[in-house]
């Protein structure tokens, strides 16, 4: 049960530690309460971290520079000191620092320099990989043809690997599938997509572990010891990692902690504040370049700090650094905590919007990875379908959309197996697809669209070649079988989704005591005290978000009128008459690409657009494909031929079906079965 931190218990806990950092690391909850309430200054037994030089004097900069051996190392590891040294032109005096290896601007535009560099390599590929800037310059200026000392890659002609004989000839060079993949990826992936790998019986599969191997704790631990970081373990041995997670062994395995998340330069982030002492206003911000950010606050006319002090008729004051040396995640968290501290403890009015701060909330701008076209292409090659690409690498997918790369020319493997519209409504196509598989479960896993159509049209009974994966009758009425099945899951929710029949038996017979590995997230009665409700509510920036993520706590906050005290929880509800403003409705409609999306996305705005006749002005909203099609006798009959039953016709084209039914044309459509015989 979570401990309730009062001032006495927080002070008692803090006396166990000798420094603030140690207190924060070991009891973050108590530290946070002390920090928010301003009690840390009273805890004189807690030593502050060693202060960094307030001002980089020449002596301090020189002393710092002597810790490094090169200019580049000095720049990367002591950004502030390096900047001061560069601005004051002290770098030339630091003779102990080896000069940077970076070439001067325009170096690779000189032909002699590029040719001299190219002679270090034996092939074009080696030159490109070792020095891309020199290679790009040679390619752009047409100098590559003069470099006859560089051997050219023997690239195959277009369509070479579409020929089955060429792929088979290449595969005979290898003994294992893994070697084939690494040796000639294009040939391997073509063989895999076309199902030719099973015919290559000379290619051995990788040595797979026998069934149940990763259920043995010793085997999992032995595998985990090969990796330094948990992420490496997960990526390079997913089966062992999954077993460790399922059996709750991960906490027992020691991995090295990783450094800063999100920024390759490490913990360089700063939280700062601008203060108007006279009027008790403050702006709390965060950055990884305080010099650039300060310049923006002072000179950009649309900046919040600039606007505020301009209105007051005074100059922007000097900023104050609150925290520095933060990682990206710490920066996001501390920016919110400092904002709350200035607002609720020191009672300043905030210039910045506190709802835009916090973990996974604040804008990361240039800190997020920038996707180039080449990087997007390399990333997309890891996935088989657009859905998998979007799910596992959303940033690259968004960049692909931005660069207009989501097409057959750029990503042919995404579209090579995509069927034309209504393909799976044809019975013969579904039957032909289903005969590739042995069981219904395999059919569902490998061809879900065809499987769905088979169920929708009730063709299952005719597919006698597909075996059912069902357990024997009464199998889940056996307690031992149910308990054995439950070991695959860690929560009741996962158990319910994974095997509904076994879960039902466990519920009816109350077997939970025999399944200690099944955890529950239900809070004990009386858990939600006012303090806990407020602590939970502080995690969210809007009332709707609070309601969706913690419904019980939200319900109590509303019932006891505590929600009014939560000033940080902004209401998502629009003010009365908001959607009667034409500009508001038009702004909202621009979020969607079709009328259907608009209707379901923001029904109130859509209804107002219809009622006020504004919808016709929104030409960016697409209509259904057959919206303007007039359902004449001929058009209705052409449409109906796409279906084999009345129910399919009604679901596929309801407007055409309605016209046919009204005019009594359905009787003439003898190709439409009224009902499927059972």
C-alpha positions in Angstrom: 0.0 0.0 0.0 1.3 3.4 -0.9 2.6 5.5 2.0 0.9 8.8 2.7 3.6 11.5 3.0 3.1 14.1 5.7 5.6 16.7 6.6 6.8 14.7 9.6 7.3 11.4 7.6 9.0 13.3 4.8 11.5 14.9 7.3 12.0 11.5 9.0 12.7 9.8 5.7 15.1 12.6 4.5 17.4 12.1 7.6 18.4 8.7 6.2 20.4 10.4 3.4 23.4 12.8 3.3 22.6 14.7 0.0 19.6 15.8 -2.0 20.6 13.7 -5.0 20.7 10.6 -2.8 17.3 11.4 -1.3 15.8 11.9 -4.7 17.3 8.7 -6.1 16.1 6.5 -3.2 12.8 8.1 -2.3 11.6 10.1 -5.3 8.0 10.3 -3.9 9.0 11.9 -0.6 11.6 14.1 -2.4 8.9 15.4 -4.8 6.6 16.3 -1.9 9.4 18.1 -0.1 10.4 19.9 -3.3 6.8 21.0 -4.1 6.3 22.3 -0.6 9.6 24.1 -0.3 10.8 22.0 2.6 14.3 21.2 1.1 15.8 24.4 2.4 14.9 23.4 6.0 16.7 20.1 5.6 20.2 21.4 6.4 21.5 17.9 6.8 21.2 17.4 3.0 24.3 18.6 1.1 23.7 20.5 -2.2 25.5 19.2 -5.3 28.8 20.8 -5.9 28.2 24.1 -7.7 29.6 24.6 -11.2 31.5 27.9 -11.9 28.9 30.7 -12.1 31.1 32.4 -14.7 33.6 30.9 -17.1 36.7 33.0 -16.4 39.7 32.5 -18.6 41.4 30.4 -15.8 38.3 28.2 -15.4 38.0 27.6 -19.1 41.7 26.7 -19.5 41.5 24.4 -16.5 38.5 22.6 -18.1 40.1 22.4 -21.5 43.1 20.5 -20.0 40.8 17.6 -19.2 40.5 16.9 -23.0 43.0 15.9 -25.7 41.4 17.3 -28.8 39.3 20.3 -29.8 36.4 18.1 -30.8 36.4 16.3 -27.5 36.5 19.6 -25.7 33.5 20.9 -27.8 31.4 17.7 -27.2 32.0 17.3 -23.5 32.2 20.9 -22.3 29.9 22.9 -24.6 29.7 26.1 -22.5 33.4 26.3 -21.8 34.2 25.7 -25.5 31.8 28.4 -26.6 33.4 30.9 -24.2 36.9 29.9 -25.5 35.8 30.2 -29.1 34.1 33.6 -28.7 37.2 35.0 -26.9 39.6 33.4 -29.4 41.5 31.5 -26.7 41.5 28.2 -28.6 44.8 29.2 -30.4 46.5 29.4 -26.9 45.4 25.9 -26.0 48.4 24.1 -27.5 47.6 20.9 -25.6 44.5 20.4 -27.7 45.0 18.6 -31.0 43.2 20.4 -33.9 39.9 19.3 -35.2 39.9 16.8 -38.0 37.0 18.5 -39.7 37.9 19.9 -43.1 37.4 23.7 -43.8 34.2 24.9 -45.6 34.4 24.2 -49.4 37.3 21.7 -49.0 35.5 18.9 -50.9 34.5 21.3 -53.8 38.2 21.3 -54.9 38.8 18.5 -57.4 42.4 17.8 -56.3 41.3 17.2 -52.7 38.6 14.8 -53.8 40.9 12.8 -56.1 43.6 12.6 -53.4 41.0 11.2 -51.0 39.6 8.7 -53.5 43.0 7.1 -54.0 42.8 5.7 -50.4 40.1 3.2 -51.5 39.8 0.3 -53.9 36.2 0.5 -55.0 33.4 3.0 -55.4 31.3 1.4 -52.6 34.3 1.6 -50.2 34.8 5.3 -51.1 31.1 6.1 -50.6 30.9 4.4 -47.2 34.2 5.8 -45.9 33.8 9.5 -47.0 30.3 10.3 -48.2 30.9 14.0 -48.5 33.9 13.6 -50.9 32.0 10.9 -52.8 28.9 13.1 -53.2 31.1 15.9 -54.5 32.7 13.6 -57.1 29.4 12.2 -58.2 27.8 15.7 -58.6 30.7 17.1 -60.5 31.1 14.0 -62.8 34.7 13.1 -61.5 33.9 9.4 -60.7 34.4 8.4 -64.4 38.0 9.6 -64.2 38.8 7.5 -61.1 39.7 4.3 -63.0 41.5 3.0 -59.9 38.1 2.5 -58.2 36.5 -0.8 -59.2 32.7 -0.5 -59.9 30.1 -2.7 -58.2 28.8 -5.4 -60.4 25.2 -4.3 -60.1 22.6 -6.6 -61.6 20.3 -5.3 -64.4 16.7 -4.2 -63.5 14.4 -7.2 -62.9 17.3 -9.7 -62.6 16.1 -11.1 -59.3 12.5 -11.6 -60.6 13.8 -14.5 -62.6 13.5 -17.7 -60.5 16.6 -19.3 -62.1 18.8 -16.4 -61.1 17.7 -16.5 -57.5 18.2 -20.3 -57.3 21.6 -20.0 -58.9 22.6 -17.4 -56.3 21.2 -19.4 -53.4 23.5 -22.4 -54.2 26.5 -20.4 -53.0 25.3 -20.7 -49.4 24.6 -23.4 -46.8 22.3 -21.5 -44.4 19.4 -19.2 -44.9 21.0 -16.6 -42.7 24.1 -16.6 -44.8 22.0 -16.3 -48.0 20.2 -13.3 -46.4 23.4 -11.6 -45.4 25.2 -12.4 -48.7 22.6 -11.3 -51.2 19.6 -9.7 -49.5 17.7 -8.8 -52.7 17.8 -12.5 -53.9 16.8 -13.7 -50.5 13.9 -11.4 -50.0 12.6 -12.2 -53.5 12.8 -15.9 -52.7 11.0 -15.3 -49.4 8.1 -13.2 -50.9 7.5 -15.7 -53.7 7.6 -18.8 -51.4 10.7 -20.3 -53.0 12.7 -20.8 -49.8 10.9 -24.1 -49.0 12.1 -25.5 -52.3 15.7 -24.7 -51.4 16.3 -27.8 -49.3 20.1 -27.2 -49.4 19.7 -24.2 -47.3 19.6 -25.1 -43.6 17.6 -23.1 -41.1 19.3 -21.5 -38.1 19.7 -23.7 -35.1 16.4 -23.3 -33.3 16.0 -24.3 -29.7 13.8 -27.2 -28.8 10.3 -26.5 -27.6 10.2 -25.3 -24.0 13.9 -24.4 -24.0 13.2 -20.8 -22.9 10.8 -21.9 -20.1 13.9 -23.0 -18.2 15.2 -20.2 -16.0 18.9 -21.2 -16.3 18.8 -21.0 -20.1 17.2 -17.6 -20.1 19.7 -16.2 -17.6 22.7 -17.7 -19.5 21.4 -16.0 -22.7 20.8 -12.7 -20.9 24.4 -12.6 -19.7 25.6 -12.2 -23.3 24.2 -8.6 -23.5 25.2 -5.4 -21.7 21.9 -3.6 -22.0 18.3 -4.8 -21.6 17.4 -3.3 -25.0 20.1 -5.5 -26.7 18.7 -8.6 -25.0 15.2 -7.7 -26.3 16.4 -7.0 -29.8 18.9 -9.8 -30.3 17.1 -12.6 -28.4 13.4 -11.9 -28.5 12.2 -15.4 -27.5 14.4 -15.5 -24.4 13.4 -11.9 -23.5 9.6 -12.7 -23.9 10.0 -15.7 -21.5 11.9 -13.6 -19.0 9.1 -11.0 -19.1 6.4 -13.6 -18.8 7.9 -15.3 -15.8 8.9 -11.9 -14.1 12.6 -12.7 -14.2 13.7 -9.4 -15.7 14.0 -7.8 -12.3 16.6 -10.4 -11.2 18.8 -9.9 -14.3 21.4 -7.1 -14.0 21.9 -4.9 -17.0 24.1 -1.8 -17.3 22.0 1.4 -17.2 21.9 3.4 -20.5 22.9 7.0 -20.6 20.8 10.0 -21.7 17.7 9.2 -23.8 17.0 11.1 -26.9 20.1 13.3 -27.4 23.4 11.8 -28.5 25.3 14.6 -26.8 24.2 13.4 -23.3 22.8 15.4 -20.4 23.1 18.9 -21.7 19.6 20.3 -21.1 18.8 23.3 -19.0 15.7 24.6 -17.1 15.7 28.4 -16.8 13.3 31.2 -15.6 12.7 34.9 -16.4 11.2 36.8 -13.5 9.2 40.0 -13.2 9.5 40.6 -9.4 7.4 43.8 -9.4 4.3 42.2 -10.8 5.1 38.6 -9.7 5.1 37.0 -13.1 7.5 34.2 -14.3 8.3 32.3 -17.5 9.8 28.8 -16.9 11.4 27.2 -20.0 13.8 24.5 -21.0 16.5 24.3 -23.8 19.7 22.7 -24.9 21.1 26.0 -26.1 20.5 28.8 -23.7 22.3 31.4 -25.8 20.1 30.8 -28.8 16.9 30.6 -26.7 17.7 33.9 -24.9 18.2 35.6 -28.2 14.8 34.4 -29.4 13.1 35.6 -26.2 14.7 39.1 -26.6 14.3 39.6 -30.4 11.4 37.5 -31.8 8.2 39.6 -31.8 5.9 36.6 -31.5 7.7 35.1 -28.5 5.7 35.1 -25.2 8.6 36.6 -23.2 9.2 39.4 -25.7 5.4 40.2 -25.9 5.0 40.3 -22.1 7.9 42.6 -21.3 7.2 44.8 -24.4 3.7 45.4 -23.1 5.1 46.4 -19.7 7.5 48.8 -21.4 10.6 47.3 -19.8 13.6 45.3 -21.1 13.7 41.5 -20.8 15.6 40.7 -17.6 18.6 38.4 -17.3 17.5 34.7 -17.1 18.3 32.5 -14.1 19.4 28.9 -14.6 17.5 26.6 -12.2 18.8 23.2 -13.2 21.4 22.1 -15.8 23.1 18.9 -16.9 19.7 17.2 -17.5 18.8 14.3 -19.9 15.9 14.8 -22.3 13.4 13.0 -20.0 14.6 14.8 -16.9 14.3 18.1 -18.8 10.6 17.5 -19.6 9.8 16.4 -16.1 11.7 19.2 -14.3 10.3 21.9 -16.5 6.8 21.0 -15.3 7.9 20.7 -11.6 9.6 24.1 -11.7 6.5 25.6 -13.3 4.3 24.2 -10.5 6.8 25.3 -7.9 6.8 29.0 -9.2 3.0 28.9 -9.5 1.8 27.1 -6.4 4.6 27.6 -3.9 6.1 31.0 -4.8 2.7 32.3 -6.1 3.9 33.7 -9.4 1.6 34.1 -12.4 3.0 32.0 -15.2 3.7 33.5 -18.7 4.3 30.0 -20.1 1.4 27.4 -20.6 1.9 24.8 -17.9 -0.3 22.3 -19.8 2.4 22.1 -22.5 5.0 20.8 -20.0 5.7 17.4 -18.6 6.9 14.0 -19.9 5.8 13.2 -23.4 3.9 16.5 -23.6 6.4 19.3 -24.3 7.6 20.0 -27.8 11.0 18.4 -28.5 11.6 20.3 -31.8 15.0 19.5 -33.3 15.7 16.9 -30.6 13.6 14.4 -32.4 15.4 12.3 -35.1 15.2 14.0 -38.4 14.2 11.5 -41.2 15.9 12.0 -44.5 14.6 10.2 -47.7 17.5 7.7 -47.5 16.9 7.0 -43.8 13.2 6.5 -44.4 13.9 4.1 -47.3 16.3 2.1 -45.1 13.8 2.0 -42.3 10.9 0.9 -44.5 12.9 -2.1 -45.8 12.5 -3.7 -42.4 8.8 -4.1 -42.7 6.5 -6.1 -45.0 3.3 -4.0 -44.9 2.4 -0.3 -44.5 0.5 -1.1 -41.3 3.6 -2.7 -39.8 5.7 0.3 -41.0 3.3 2.7 -39.3 2.9 0.7 -36.1 6.6 0.1 -35.5 8.2 3.3 -36.9 5.6 6.1 -36.8 8.2 8.9 -37.3 9.6 7.3 -40.5 6.1 6.7 -41.7 5.1 10.3 -41.2 8.3 11.4 -43.0 7.4 9.1 -45.9 4.0 10.7 -46.2 5.6 14.2 -46.1 8.1 13.3 -48.9 5.2 11.6 -50.9 7.1 8.3 -50.9 4.1 6.0 -50.1 3.7 4.7 -53.6 4.4 1.6 -55.7 7.6 3.1 -57.3 9.3 3.9 -53.9 8.1 0.9 -51.8 7.1 -1.8 -54.3 7.1 -4.6 -51.7 4.3 -2.8 -49.8 2.0 -3.0 -52.8 3.1 -6.1 -54.7 0.6 -8.4 -53.0 -2.2 -5.9 -52.5 -5.4 -7.0 -54.2 -7.7 -4.8 -56.2 -10.9 -3.4 -54.5 -13.6 -6.1 -53.7 -11.2 -8.9 -54.6 -12.2 -10.9 -51.6 -15.9 -10.6 -52.3 -15.4 -13.2 -55.0 -15.9 -16.7 -53.7 -13.3 -18.3 -56.1 -10.6 -15.9 -54.9 -11.2 -16.6 -51.2 -11.2 -20.4 -51.8 -8.0 -20.2 -53.9 -6.3 -18.3 -51.1 -7.5 -20.6 -48.3 -6.1 -23.7 -50.0 -2.6 -22.4 -49.3 -3.1 -23.2 -45.6 -3.7 -26.2 -43.5 -5.7 -24.8 -40.5 -8.3 -22.0 -39.9 -5.9 -20.4 -37.5 -3.1 -20.3 -40.1 -5.6 -18.9 -42.6 -6.5 -16.2 -40.2 -2.9 -15.3 -39.3 -1.6 -15.1 -42.9 -4.6 -13.8 -44.8 -7.0 -12.0 -42.5 -8.9 -10.2 -45.2 -9.8 -13.4 -47.0 -10.6 -15.1 -43.7 -12.9 -12.2 -42.8 -14.7 -12.5 -46.1 -15.2 -16.2 -45.7 -16.8 -15.7 -42.3 -18.9 -12.8 -43.5 -20.3 -14.7 -46.5 -20.6 -18.0 -44.4 -18.5 -20.1 -46.6 -16.7 -21.9 -43.7 -18.7 -25.1 -44.0 -17.6 -25.6 -47.6 -13.9 -25.2 -46.8 -13.4 -28.8 -45.7 -9.7 -28.7 -46.4 -9.1 -26.4 -43.4 -8.7 -28.1 -40.1 -10.1 -26.6 -36.9 -7.6 -25.6 -34.1 -10.1 -26.2 -31.4 -9.4 -28.1 -28.2 -11.1 -31.5 -27.7 -14.6 -31.4 -26.2 -14.6 -30.7 -22.4 -10.9 -29.9 -22.5 -11.4 -26.6 -20.7 -13.6 -28.3 -18.0 -10.4 -29.8 -16.6 -8.9 -27.8 -13.8 -5.3 -28.9 -14.6 -5.6 -27.8 -18.3 -7.0 -24.4 -17.3 -4.2 -23.8 -14.7 -1.6 -24.8 -17.3 -3.0 -22.4 -19.9 -3.1 -19.6 -17.4 0.7 -19.7 -16.9 1.0 -18.1 -20.3 -0.4 -14.8 -19.0 0.4 -12.3 -16.2 -3.0 -10.4 -15.9 -6.7 -11.4 -16.0 -7.1 -9.2 -19.0 -4.4 -11.0 -21.0 -5.9 -14.3 -19.9 -9.4 -13.3 -21.0 -8.2 -12.2 -24.4 -5.9 -15.2 -24.9 -8.3 -18.0 -24.0 -11.8 -17.1 -23.2 -13.0 -20.6 -22.4 -10.3 -21.3 -19.9 -10.8 -17.9 -18.3 -14.6 -18.6 -17.9 -13.9 -21.8 -16.1 -11.4 -20.1 -13.8 -14.0 -17.4 -12.9 -16.8 -19.9 -12.3 -14.7 -22.1 -10.0 -12.7 -19.2 -8.4 -9.3 -20.6 -9.2 -7.4 -17.4 -8.7 -5.7 -18.5 -5.5 -4.1 -21.3 -7.4 -2.8 -18.9 -10.0 -0.5 -16.5 -8.1 1.2 -15.4 -11.4 -2.1 -13.8 -12.5 -2.0 -10.2 -11.2 -4.9 -7.8 -10.6 -4.8 -4.0 -10.7 -7.9 -3.6 -8.5 -7.3 -1.1 -5.7 -8.4 -2.1 -2.2 -11.4 -0.5 -0.6 -10.7 3.0 0.7 -7.6 3.3 -1.4 -8.6 6.6 -3.1 -8.1 9.2 -0.3 -8.2 12.9 -1.2 -4.4 13.1 -1.4 -4.2 10.1 -3.7 -6.9 11.5 -6.0 -5.0 14.8 -6.2 -1.7 13.0 -6.8 -3.4 10.9 -9.6 -5.1 14.0 -11.1 -1.8 15.9 -11.3 -0.7 13.4 -14.0 -3.2 14.8 -16.5 -3.6 18.2 -18.1 -7.3 18.0 -19.0 -10.4 16.7 -17.2 -11.3 14.3 -20.1 -7.8 12.8 -20.0 -8.2 12.3 -16.2 -11.6 10.7 -16.7 -10.4 8.3 -19.4 -7.2 7.2 -17.7 -8.4 7.0 -14.0 -12.2 6.8 -14.0 -12.6 5.8 -10.3 -10.4 8.7 -9.1 -12.1 11.1 -11.4 -15.6 10.0 -10.2 -14.6 10.6 -6.6 -13.1 14.0 -7.5 -16.4 15.0 -9.1 -18.6 13.6 -6.4 -16.7 15.4 -3.6 -16.2 18.7 -5.7 -12.5 18.3 -5.6 -12.3 18.7 -9.3 -12.8 22.5 -8.9 -9.6 22.7 -6.8 -7.6 21.1 -9.6 -6.7 24.2 -11.4 -4.3 22.4 -13.8 -7.1 20.2 -15.1 -8.6 22.2 -18.0 -12.0 21.4 -19.3 -12.2 20.0 -22.9 -15.8 21.2 -23.3 -16.3 24.0 -25.8 -18.1 27.1 -24.6 -21.8 27.5 -25.5 -22.2 28.7 -29.1 -18.7 27.7 -30.0 -19.8 25.7 -33.0 -22.1 28.5 -34.2 -19.0 30.4 -35.2 -18.3 29.7 -38.8 -14.5 30.2 -38.5 -14.3 27.7 -35.6 -16.2 25.1 -37.7 -14.0 25.6 -40.7 -10.8 25.4 -38.7 -12.1 22.1 -37.2 -13.0 20.7 -40.6 -9.5 21.2 -41.9 -8.4 18.3 -39.6 -10.2 15.8 -41.8 -10.0 14.7 -45.5 -13.6 13.5 -46.0 -17.1 14.3 -44.8 -17.3 10.8 -43.2 -14.2 11.5 -41.0 -15.5 14.9 -40.1 -18.9 13.5 -39.1 -17.5 10.9 -36.7 -14.5 12.9 -35.6 -16.4 16.1 -34.4 -20.1 15.4 -34.7 -21.2 18.8 -33.1 -19.1 20.8 -35.6 -20.3 18.6 -38.5 -24.0 19.1 -37.5 -23.5 22.9 -37.4 -21.9 22.9 -40.8 -24.9 21.0 -42.2 -27.5 23.1 -40.5 -25.9 26.4 -41.5 -25.1 25.3 -45.1 -21.4 25.7 -44.7 -20.6 22.1 -45.7 -20.7 22.9 -49.4 -17.9 25.4 -49.1 -15.6 22.8 -47.6 -14.3 21.4 -50.9 -11.3 19.8 -49.2 -13.7 17.2 -47.7 -14.1 14.3 -50.1 -17.5 12.6 -50.6 -18.1 8.9 -51.1 -17.0 7.7 -54.5 -20.6 7.1 -55.8 -22.1 10.2 -54.2 -23.0 11.9 -57.5 -23.9 8.7 -59.3 -27.5 8.6 -60.3 -28.9 5.1 -59.6 -30.7 4.5 -62.9 -32.0 1.0 -63.8 -28.8 0.3 -65.7 -26.4 1.5 -63.0 -28.2 -0.4 -60.3 -28.0 -3.6 -62.3 -24.3 -3.1 -63.0 -23.6 -2.5 -59.3 -25.6 -5.6 -58.2 -23.5 -7.9 -60.4 -20.6 -7.3 -58.0 -22.4 -9.4 -55.3 -23.7 -12.9 -55.0 -26.4 -12.4 -52.3 -28.9 -9.7 -51.4 -27.3 -9.2 -48.0 -23.9 -8.6 -49.6 -25.5 -6.2 -52.0 -27.2 -4.3 -49.2 -24.0 -4.0 -47.1 -21.7 -3.2 -50.1 -23.9 -0.6 -51.7 -26.8 0.4 -49.5 -28.0 3.3 -51.7 -28.2 1.1 -54.9 -29.9 -1.7 -52.9 -32.5 0.8 -51.5 -33.4 2.0 -55.1 -33.6 -1.6 -56.3 -35.9 -2.6 -53.4 -38.1 0.4 -53.8 -38.6 -0.2 -57.5 -39.1 -4.0 -57.2 -36.0 -4.8 -59.3 -34.6 -7.3 -56.8 -36.9 -10.1 -58.1 -35.2 -9.7 -61.5 -31.7 -10.2 -60.0 -31.7 -14.0 -60.0 -27.9 -14.0 -59.4 -28.5 -12.7 -55.9 -29.4 -15.5 -53.4 -32.0 -14.5 -50.9 -30.4 -16.5 -48.1 -27.5 -18.9 -47.8 -28.7 -22.4 -47.0 -27.5 -23.6 -43.7 
